Amino acid sequence: MSYIKDFFENEPLKAISFSILLMPFWYFSIFLLNHELYKKLDATLLIVMCFVISVSSCIILSVAYRLDDDKDDPKDIITIIGISSLVLWAWKIILLFVVYSFYFLFQMHMYLYWYITIYFALLVLFLIISFLKNYKKQKFKY
């Protein structure tokens, strides 16, 4: 029972668990888009790859949301990470649906590496926009 109590009291553990929700979708994406890589790699390496991609994308979007946020409440970080995980979850599902629909409708196969590039390109673009917006706020504040 103390493990459950520790989970609800530990803020970083909650944040990591939100980003772990993306891992099955990455595992499924690797299976669909690059089946040879899926067969060739060990399951542990695939899980680590999914974990790294999930956590890094969640961190990028959380930093972008944090830059847009005006509050400095440390409790708010878990909320920001939860929201960013839900947004990433939706973005991942939509992108996978579109890419796989193109494969079925037009026989256009997209490689996993391009899929990851498109996935992260929107996140990095959002991060750059957040940086510029925050920079303009700081510049006009003084």
Secondary structure, DSSP 8 states (H G I E B T S, - for coil): -HHHHHHHH-HHHHHHHHHHTTHHHHHHHHHHH-HHHHHHS-HHHHHHHHHHHHHHHHHHHHHHHHHH-----TTHHHHHHHHHHHHHHHHHHHHHHHHHHHHHHH-----HHHHHHHHHHHHHHHHHHHHHHHHHHHHHH-
